[in-house]
Amino acid sequence: MFYWLMKRVFVGPLLRLVYRPWVRGAEHVPADGPAILASNHLAVIDSFFLPLVLEREIVFIGKQEYFTGRGLKGRLTAGFMRGVGTIPVDRGGGKASEAALRTGLKRLRDGGLFGIYPEGTRSPDGRLYRGKTGIARLALESGAPVVPVAMVGTDVAQPLGQKIPKVMRIGVVIGEPLDFSRYRGMENDRFILRSVTDEIMYAIMSLSGQEYVDVYAATQKARIATGKPDAVDAARLPDAPGGRPRPDVQVPGPPEEGGATSVG
């Protein structure tokens, strides 16, 4: 409760004043009951601004390192991450996906909102990468609807490696909930999991207008680190998740350009 109050009373008003975030489609978030908010992931600050535009409390998972830093900076980082609803998860020992799933299921069974980034890590270049099937397992096991979300402009405000985001308007576009109840009881079928994940990623792409890359973001980061970012022939990859046609969508803009609601 302390950290929720900190977000509402201190962190939220400051971010609203400085960054003037805008949101489109907030009405698609259920007023009550469990729901999974599945978002693209462009920057660390995604986890700050999505909670800011919602009326309901939402929690995310975050790597344990955000909460174990030393000194004043470490304590401030840990407090801020808790303030925006981030739950620490130990990603070591190959247990990250199980820990995330357990955390998400508990939150959803309690009737809350759970935020997740299906790409698994931040995009290295602003494009949308292949989704990991953990989100599909979470959706099928919980029975909760999946609400697609597109963060807009956070990668420009906070490029990889930049600690303090520059001041600019940040946007959030929220789509209609996706119902996967037709696949109930099929959470162990890897083909179903891939199909569900691709449907979610396509919905995110249709909101964000991002270019799609059908490889995992972590794989692309590793290639960039070795100086071989183009190791895969892009011409042979699908243009959209699941081999669907690429949606004709432009990157959304703030109210003056595309119509939306400012958060104040």
C-alpha positions, 0 to 999 in steps of 0.5 A: 500500500505504501508504494501504491500511494507513493506512485499515486501521490508523488511519482505519478503527478511528477511524470504527468507534469513533465512528460504529459503522457497521452492514452488511447483506448483506456476503456478497453481495460476491464473495470474489474476482474483479472486481465493480462496487459501484453505490451511491446517493450521499448525502454525501462520506462515502459513500466512507469508510464503504463501504470500511470494511464490506468485507473486500476493498479497493475503489477509487472515482474522485473529482474532482481538486480533492480532491487539489490543495488547498493548505496543511495542510488540502489535504494532509490531504484528499488523504491521507484520500481516498487512504487510503479508496481514491479515485483522482483523475480530471480532470473538465475538458474533457468527458472525465470519463466516458471517464476514469472508464471507463478507470479502472474497466476497468483495475481490473476487469481486474486482478480488483479491486472498483470502486465507482461512483455511477451518479447521477454526483453527490450527491443534493441532497435525499436522494432517488434520481435517474436513473442515468447509463449509464456504469455500464452500459457499464462492466458490459457491457465488463468482464463483471463483476457489479454489486452494488447498494449503499444507503448509509443515514444519511450525508446526515443525518450530513453534509448538503450544505455541512457539512464535519464529519459529526455523530456517528450510526450509519451503515448500508450495505445490500448486495444480490445481484449482478446479471448482465448477461452476456446483453447482452454485445457490446451496449455501444453500444446506447443502449437496452440501456444505459438498460435496464441502468442502470434495472435497477441503479437499481431494485435500489438503490431496492429496498435504500434505500427512497428516493423516486425522481426521474426526472431527473439529480441534476446537473440538479436541482442546477442548478434549485435554484441558479436557484430552480426545483427543481420545473420538471418536473411530478413527476406525469408522472414514473415512480415507479421506474426504467424505469417499474416499480412502486415497490417497497414498501420502508422505509428500513432501520434499524440492528440494533435496528430491522431486523437487521444486523451491526455493524462492529467 
